[in-house]
Amino acid sequence: MMAFSLIFRGDPWLAPAAEPDLAIVHVIDDDASLRFALDSLFRSVGLAVRTYGTPREFLDADRGSQPGCLVLDVRLPGVNGLDFQDQINRLGIHLPVVFMTGHGDIPMSVRGMKAGAVDFLAKPFRDQDMLDAVTTAIERDRERQGAAAAADALRSRYETLSPREQQVMALVTAGRLNKQAAGDLELSEITVKIHRGAAMRKMGARTLPDLVRMAEALQVKPDQSR
């Protein structure tokens, strides 16, 4: 069970900004004693914490770009936590959510999980259950950020290709032979080979299957090439 008899070690809301590579747990709850208890719990295991009394404070804050998660009470003044989850999803805020509630039921849990919540903890909860849920949520966010960074890097490499190289890449990764691609583009076969080689080099593809996987990730199609 969450314990509130913690020694005061300074106001957690006045803590310095988190280090750039430190995961951040964002806590939204209108209960100041619970915010302080969670702040102390998460800091005890080396996590950075930012606490908010209302969803508006969270939306107005500089949340940083570090991996993290959102620990969110279901019942908040003026807004339902599940509705707020829908709102941040629409706003493109992708932090995984761990819900906590003193009035949970199965329909609420199902709705939260379908919208992407990592866990749904009933109050009072054990410290370890909360830490486990937050650890899972942060790992999920790290994976999401890693995938997004990889996709951005792949798109950046693709944009270094010339329009003709993009056309050739689209055709050969769709299964067209060099000779067929040459006919489609009204080029010589040797010219297609040169563009194909340049595309593979710029994309960092060692083999044609590598290039095919990249094209699939980028959703490159022959009719979309320039």
Disulfide bonds with the S-S distance in Angstrom:
none
